[in-house]
């Protein structure tokens, strides 16, 4: 088995476990799937290091942007590089579904924030939540803890697609060891009396 396939398998296992932990903590999760990148002219001059730096900038700015990120409880970023698209990121943002519900609108707002504030107008985005109707098995939008079909679609269709290894950068060295996937940490609630109903 190749190093890329091994890394892809490890990533899938780790990310799936992470999502299940979040689902055990929250009775509802709002899943927002967007792709972030750069326009063609700017993207041809950018590196993986650049998009990782911009993503870190966006994550670091979350505390100051309460309207967008206040109720975010988790995230997954998969970084890729392709000749046509240049460096880009497949993104899954998870929010407390008891606090937020307009997933398509939220995806648009985050995409605009990426374009206007993070990339100084050089960014592009695609909001998958605007196209939910075309997915036969939809694993984005509102996901109730008891909706096992939608939870399975999140793991198999959404995460499975995000972590595909065709364009994986695992094992590619640019500045040290490059990792293609980054995710948040599930912060457990202090109470141990079972999954809370937020």
FENDA-V344961 format. One record per residue. N is the residue number from 1. RES is the residue in three letters. PHI is phi in radians with two decimals (* if undefined). OMEGA is omega in whole degrees, 0 to 359 (999 if undefined). D_FIRST is the distance of its C-alpha to the first C-alpha in Angstrom with 1 decimal. Layout:
{{N/RES/PHI/OMEGA/D_FIRST} {N/RES/PHI/OMEGA/D_FIRST}}
This chain:
{{1/UNK/*/182/0.0} {2/UNK/-1.25/178/3.8} {3/UNK/-1.07/180/6.7} {4/UNK/-1.10/181/8.3} {5/UNK/-1.16/177/6.5} {6/UNK/-1.10/180/6.7} {7/UNK/-1.11/180/10.2} {8/UNK/-1.09/178/11.0} {9/UNK/-1.13/178/10.6} {10/UNK/-1.13/179/12.7} {11/UNK/-1.07/181/15.1} {12/UNK/-1.07/179/15.7} {13/UNK/-1.11/182/16.5} {14/UNK/-1.17/182/18.7} {15/UNK/-1.22/178/20.5} {16/UNK/-1.08/178/21.2} {17/UNK/-1.07/179/22.6} {18/UNK/-1.05/179/24.7} {19/UNK/-1.12/179/26.1} {20/UNK/-1.15/177/27.1} {21/UNK/-1.11/178/28.9} {22/UNK/-1.13/180/30.8} {23/UNK/-1.16/177/31.8} {24/UNK/-1.29/181/33.1} {25/UNK/-1.55/186/35.2} {26/UNK/-2.18/180/36.7} {27/UNK/-1.22/176/38.3} {28/UNK/-2.45/173/37.4} {29/UNK/-2.12/173/34.9} {30/UNK/-1.78/184/35.5} {31/UNK/-1.75/180/32.2} {32/UNK/-2.00/182/32.6} {33/UNK/-1.94/178/29.9} {34/UNK/-2.32/173/30.6} {35/UNK/-1.94/181/28.9} {36/UNK/-2.07/178/30.4} {37/UNK/-2.82/182/30.6} {38/UNK/-2.23/174/33.2} {39/UNK/-1.14/190/35.5} {40/UNK/-1.00/183/34.7} {41/UNK/-1.09/181/37.0} {42/UNK/-1.29/183/35.9} {43/UNK/-1.10/181/32.2} {44/UNK/-1.18/181/32.1} {45/UNK/-1.78/185/33.3} {46/UNK/-1.69/179/31.1} {47/UNK/-2.05/174/28.0} {48/UNK/-1.05/179/25.3} {49/UNK/-1.04/181/27.4} {50/UNK/-1.17/182/30.4} {51/UNK/-1.20/177/29.1} {52/UNK/-1.14/178/27.7} {53/UNK/-1.14/180/31.2} {54/UNK/-1.17/177/32.9} {55/UNK/-1.11/178/30.9} {56/UNK/-1.07/177/31.8} {57/UNK/-1.02/180/35.4} {58/UNK/-1.12/179/35.4} {59/UNK/-1.15/179/34.1} {60/UNK/-1.14/182/36.6} {61/UNK/-1.47/186/39.3} {62/UNK/-1.05/181/38.9} {63/UNK/-1.09/181/41.6} {64/UNK/-1.50/181/44.1} {65/UNK/-2.12/186/43.3} {66/UNK/-1.15/183/44.3} {67/UNK/-1.12/180/44.9} {68/UNK/-1.64/194/41.3} {69/UNK/-1.97/185/39.2} {70/UNK/-0.96/185/41.6} {71/UNK/-1.80/177/40.0} {72/UNK/-1.29/181/36.3} {73/UNK/-2.08/180/34.4} {74/UNK/-2.86/177/30.8} {75/UNK/-2.72/174/28.5} {76/UNK/-2.43/176/25.0} {77/UNK/-2.14/173/24.3} {78/UNK/-2.04/182/21.2} {79/UNK/-1.61/178/21.7} {80/UNK/-2.41/176/20.8} {81/UNK/-2.42/181/22.2} {82/UNK/-2.40/183/23.2} {83/UNK/-1.02/184/25.7} {84/UNK/-1.30/184/28.1} {85/UNK/-1.52/189/28.0} {86/UNK/1.32/179/27.3} {87/UNK/-1.18/180/26.0} {88/UNK/-2.68/182/26.3} {89/UNK/-2.37/169/25.4} {90/UNK/-1.55/190/24.8} {91/UNK/-2.21/171/26.9} {92/UNK/-2.15/178/27.7} {93/UNK/-1.92/183/30.8} {94/UNK/-2.01/183/32.1} {95/UNK/-2.10/174/35.8} {96/UNK/-1.17/185/38.1} {97/UNK/-1.21/175/39.2} {98/UNK/-1.44/184/42.5} {99/UNK/-1.90/182/43.5} {100/UNK/-2.33/182/42.2} {101/UNK/-2.48/185/41.9} {102/UNK/-1.56/188/42.1} {103/UNK/-1.16/181/38.4} {104/UNK/-1.14/178/38.9} {105/UNK/-1.10/179/41.7} {106/UNK/-1.10/177/39.8} {107/UNK/-1.06/177/36.8} {108/UNK/-1.09/182/39.3} {109/UNK/-1.14/179/41.0} {110/UNK/-1.19/177/37.7} {111/UNK/-1.09/178/36.8} {112/UNK/-1.15/177/40.3} {113/UNK/-1.09/176/40.1} {114/UNK/-1.03/183/36.9} {115/UNK/-1.13/190/38.8} {116/UNK/-1.51/187/42.1} {117/UNK/-1.70/185/41.7} {118/UNK/-1.54/186/38.3} {119/UNK/-1.87/179/37.9} {120/UNK/0.95/177/41.7} {121/UNK/1.52/181/41.6} {122/UNK/-1.69/183/38.6} {123/UNK/-1.60/170/36.2} {124/UNK/-2.35/177/35.2} {125/UNK/-2.60/172/33.8} {126/UNK/-2.24/182/33.0} {127/UNK/-1.73/182/34.1} {128/UNK/-1.12/182/32.1} {129/UNK/-1.20/174/34.7} {130/UNK/-1.29/185/37.3} {131/UNK/-1.97/186/35.4} {132/UNK/-0.98/184/34.8} {133/UNK/-1.11/184/36.9} {134/UNK/-1.55/179/34.5} {135/UNK/-1.58/179/31.6} {136/UNK/-1.12/175/31.8} {137/UNK/-2.07/187/30.0} {138/UNK/-1.63/180/31.0} {139/UNK/-1.96/178/29.3} {140/UNK/-2.16/187/31.4} {141/UNK/1.54/182/35.0} {142/UNK/-1.35/180/36.6} {143/UNK/-2.20/178/34.6} {144/UNK/-1.39/181/36.6} {145/UNK/-0.97/183/35.2} {146/UNK/-1.57/180/36.4} {147/UNK/-1.56/187/34.9} {148/UNK/-1.21/178/31.8} {149/UNK/-1.15/180/31.2} {150/UNK/-1.25/176/31.1} {151/UNK/-1.10/178/29.0} {152/UNK/-1.14/178/26.4} {153/UNK/-1.12/177/26.7} {154/UNK/-1.04/183/26.2} {155/UNK/-1.25/189/22.9} {156/UNK/-1.42/185/21.5} {157/UNK/-1.60/185/23.1} {158/UNK/-1.31/182/23.9} {159/UNK/-1.17/179/21.2} {160/UNK/-1.02/178/18.6} {161/UNK/-1.19/182/19.9} {162/UNK/-1.01/187/20.3} {163/UNK/-1.68/175/16.7} {164/UNK/-1.00/188/15.2} {165/UNK/-1.78/183/12.7} {166/UNK/-1.03/183/14.4} {167/UNK/-2.02/184/16.6} {168/UNK/-1.10/177/14.8} {169/UNK/-1.80/177/16.2} {170/UNK/-1.01/179/13.9} {171/UNK/1.57/177/13.6} {172/UNK/-1.45/181/16.6} {173/UNK/-1.74/173/19.5} {174/UNK/-2.05/174/22.9} {175/UNK/-2.19/185/25.0} {176/UNK/1.51/182/22.8} {177/UNK/-1.42/180/19.4} {178/UNK/-1.52/174/19.3} {179/UNK/-1.99/184/18.3} {180/UNK/-1.52/187/18.1} {181/UNK/-2.15/172/19.5} {182/UNK/-2.31/181/22.7} {183/UNK/-2.49/179/24.6} {184/UNK/-1.38/178/27.9} {185/UNK/-2.09/178/28.9} {186/UNK/-1.38/180/30.5} {187/UNK/-1.56/181/34.0} {188/UNK/-1.27/176/35.3} {189/UNK/-1.26/183/38.9} {190/UNK/-1.12/181/41.3} {191/UNK/-1.21/177/42.6} {192/UNK/-1.95/184/40.7} {193/UNK/-1.59/179/42.7} {194/UNK/1.73/183/39.9} {195/UNK/-1.12/183/38.5} {196/UNK/-1.25/172/41.3} {197/UNK/-1.80/185/42.9} {198/UNK/-1.13/999/43.3}}
